[in-house]
């Protein structure tokens, strides 16, 4: 942000003309300031927020005097409906961050980085890679990314080389939930919160781990009289607008759900017509669910049986305009050994009350069907024959893990075992987002070649042999995106708002540059604009129109009525034959978390984590305006139940030592009435240790410093809440 | 312009029961006004109630209340702080000598000192922006629709309807500052 000169008073729009000048700047004379201000044309360019989270909100970028001024939400965009979150507002400042990578860098023998030309970087990287592929095969190469609109280009690149190992960060985030919905209803539905009358949200906090349209819809539903119940060990920010907060014992959400099913089935509150027509395996459920009455569940999950009875009845009585939110990371994204089955239970409760494809229930969001490169005369490379090195989607290994997400935190093991030899990291940071950084560093150091593509030097980039600077999202054109799908499909894109400040390239150009030396340039024989227009062709939309509008709706509007599921039976699979064939419980059955705190040890807690609204993972901690929020509001603290804290002789703000079997750290404690006594809660996004990130480094802790390395046997997720820590006063 | 201004009476309604404390308003405002990370025009106060597990918290957004009886204007020795006919309280930073009397007098702690130049500044209701037909940045970015801004002199405006029908409260009414911001509290 430019804080000098006339930008201190930047309200006047040249186009407005009639705006009133109120006072002069303290630096410039009034007349001079007025002249400059009036002269400064303001450009408003539609684009997409990109890089600080996965929502990819539709925005307008305002440019004044050749600099980014601010962004506003595009009201048409489904994911943000006109709003922008604090992270999005803050992230624009990354453009001017002195910590940005300004040209390609190569690691020197003494561990520092030296600038090199793009030509040299491409030449050296591809030479090394060609040799590694020759010696070890293309399956020894991986690409780990935070998946954005360009992800299909990455798959194309990797497939052209013959490697199946394109991986996302998913196993540390959401894969247990996605896998469960895929097995049950054939894909991840959306919640029609706006039209719902009864909403249960379990271990998900759309007001902290921000989902702007959901925040808007929750408030709208509430104004129309909906009841909102938040089930979370912590009084999260969504609980502040909910009617009821149930502080469940961490890791026991499955018991709560099974018990709700018990009530709904015992009292015949289900939708029999829906069940008979659109589900399979309900009868199998009847046999097992008698084991889980609320009288049992209250002892497991610390929610009184009366509340479980009442909430199950209330949910069913409002059906089909009632739902259990599809969730995300917290309770059943990647947290526990029972996360996959917990998410299955969420899908099944929604099914038995018959809310799929109903207004106020769950529905499959519409996505635009884009055109392919093939139609434009650019044949696709074949799908590699080698299996995924991480075992994702392979029966006998991780059968429910998906091909496109893979198992990100398996990379260090596979590198240490010599199966992976070289890798690209694109806009993610496994050293900070995977459990147990010491193990991750050891693994990544074992690679013969590591190339990171990013805007700043993260912990992972700092280990790399080469760092290729990607242009910031405001400086580049990207691929047509379908992320904004709801009751109507939308297409959006990132388009260049300003010329690159440094010697950086968009990902598309980086892939092109690499493909030449790797002998696969024939697969990238087109421009970004040609690629985008080919994608748009079947929709009858021109790239020019999309660039002008930023967001365009396409296709038909969602209507109520069941649509065949992408499951073998085309129905919702309460009982899953596929799971049974793989030796996995075909119905959700109660399973204790893998580890639990010692009830006889006053210092023993489960370590939970979650997002604060002002940060995303470790991506935003280096943005000064966002880190200042953390400081100002004293957010960088470990939450602990007040009574537990007082038993340890702690006062609010005291420093504590947190220790697990693998890690140790010091942090201030926040004593609160808003947390289950058995857990401590650490906000994610802190604990940056890259010496190249000057704002963020050495502030706070990351939960990953304490979490051992686990692989869930079904989906392969990291089970990042299966960790017990001991907390003591310093 | 003078005539136009006399016809307006800008006011804001803040429904604190909808606020989830995401802080988008503060950063949108900082960008809009091109101010530094440490200087801010609005803030959110967190209030807690009850004992575990019967516990709740609320978020309470605070900014300059644009009082009709503004103590900051009364105490300002140079006339830098002034009240416009349209209800907006502003600081003429060329007249401000940085004495900070206004900061001491403001019961809402809504004013800050510019670190670089020493003058006092604060929320301006994005007035130039508003006069060109737009709305304040804190309002337009809010995902839960906490704020409503408009002209109290226009009986058809949303703000007029809210003030008439919902009988919102004023913050620290006992102080007789008569704010232009109306609240729905817990």
Interface residues (C-beta under 8 A of the other chain):
Chain A: X1 X2 X3 X7 X8 X9 X10 X11 X12 X13 X15 X16 X18 X19 X20 X22 X23 X24 X25 X26 X27 X30 X69 X70 X71 X72 X73 X80 X82 X83 X84 X85 X86 X89 X90 X92 X207 X208 X210 X212 X215 X216 X218 X219 X235 X237 X238 X239 X240 X241 X245 X246 X247 X613 X614 X624 X625 X626 X627 X628 X629 X632 X633 X641 X642 X643 X672 X673 X674 X675 X677
Chain B: X1 X17 X18 X19 X20 X21 X22 X23 X24 X26 X27 X28 X30 X31 X32 X33 X34 X35 X36 X37 X38 X40 X48 X50 X51 X52 X53 X55 X56 X57 X58 X59 X90 X91 X92 X93 X94 X95 X114 X116 X117 X119 X126 X127 X128 X129 X131 X132 X133 X137 X140 X141 X142 X143 X144 X145
